[in-house]
Amino acid sequence: FVKIDGDKVQHIGGLGIGGGTLQGLSRLLLKTHDIHQVSELAEKGDVTRVNLQIGDICNTALPDLPVSATASLFGKADSNASQEDIACGIIYTVLQTIGGAAVLSALNSPIKDFVLIGNLTQLPQCREVFSKMEAIYHVHFHIPPYAEYRTAIGAALAYVKERQG
């Protein structure tokens, strides 16, 4: 996580969950690490069949938490879960963890806007997951054009700036 305030750039911290986690869990649970295949499976899946939701444990919404909010990632999974539901659960696990960590990194600060970059932003499920999180946490997740290339672009610009001294 990087905080940018004008010209000031500050490294906040990191998280060991991302594309590698998605591939590793997919390899273990789905016997493939092909992200495109996992994403296609997930599009046919239903995350509510593997994730425990607030509504599964409570009859009414909690303050600031709708009954559709996740209570436990993979908390409802069983041996009868379909490959599609598992794929959906893996993607939600990775994306919700990233989004939740971003929100927690900005607690007690005025930060309400987060810019998402990298290849995971290209997953069809990305916008769905983050729009739900926006509603719960009252924040905004932005996915800029060419988000999958932004890290490389930033590295190239930093190199050019350093060379120009």
Secondary structure, 3 states (H helix, E strand, C coil): CEEEECCEEEECCCCCCCHHHHHHHHHHHHCCCCHHHHHHHHHCCCHHHCCEEHHHHCCCCECCECCCCEEECCCCCCCCCCHHHHHHHHHHHHHHHHHHHHHHHCCCCCCCEEECCCHHHHCHHHHHHHHHHHHHHCCEEECCCCHHHHHHHHHHHHHHHHHHC
